Amino acid sequence: MLPPRLGVVVPKKLVKAAVRRNLIKRLAREKFRLLRSQLPSFDLILRLAAKPGIPDRSALAAEISELLQKLNHQKR
C-alpha cells in the first residue's frame, strides 16, 4: 500500500505576500505529516479557494487539521 501524498496550492491572486503563502504551505505540510499514518492512501491536493482573513496561525492550522481528519472519517 502506497503512503498518502500531499500537494498544496496557494494562488498568488488570493495571498499576495510570499511570507503568508509559505506559512500556509508549511502549516499544511506539518499537519499532513502528523496525520499521515491515519490517512487513506490517496494523492491529496489542498487548494486555497477563498482569500483568508486576518492571518491567525492557530486557526489556520486547526482548519487544515479538521479537513484532513474529516477525510479520514469519510473513508471508514
N, C-alpha and C positions, 0 to 999 in steps of 0.2 A: 504494500500500500504506500502510495506516494504521500509525502507530507504536504499540508496546505501551503499555498504561496500567496503573497500579497503584492498588489500593485497600488500605488497611491497617486491620484491625480488632483492637483490643486491649481486651477487655472489662474493665470496672472490677471485675467479680467475680473475675477472675484476678490482676489487678495493681491493688492499692488506690491506691498513690501516683501522682498525676498526673505527677510528675517521671519515674518509671520508665516509665509508659505512653508519654510523649512521647519518651523516649530510644529505646525500641523502634521507634517510628514513624520517628524521624529516621534511625536506622541502616538501616531497611528502605528508606526513600526514597533514601538515599545509595547503597546497594549497587545498587538498581534503576537509578539514574541512571548509574552506572559501567558496568553491563552492558546497558543499554537497546539499544545498537546491535547486540548479538549475539542478542537475544531475538526469538522469533517474534511476529508481530502478533496479540497476544491482549489481552483485558482480564483482568488478574490480580487476585485478591483474596488477600492474605496475612492469615490469621486465626490468632491465637494460640489454640491448642486446649488447652494444659496450662499450669498455673502454673509459671513459670520458677523455677529455684532461686536461688542467690546471683547477684546481678547482676554478670556479667562481660562487660564491653563487647566485648572482642575475641572471646570465644567466641560471643556472640550474633551479632556481625557475620559471623563465619565461617560460622555455621549458615545465616544468611539468604543469604549468597553461594552456599553449596553448594546450597541449594534452587533458586535461580534458575539456576545452571549446570546442574543436573540437568534442569530443564525444557528448557533449550536443547539438551541432548544427546538427549533423548527425541524432540524434534521432527524431528531429522535422519534 
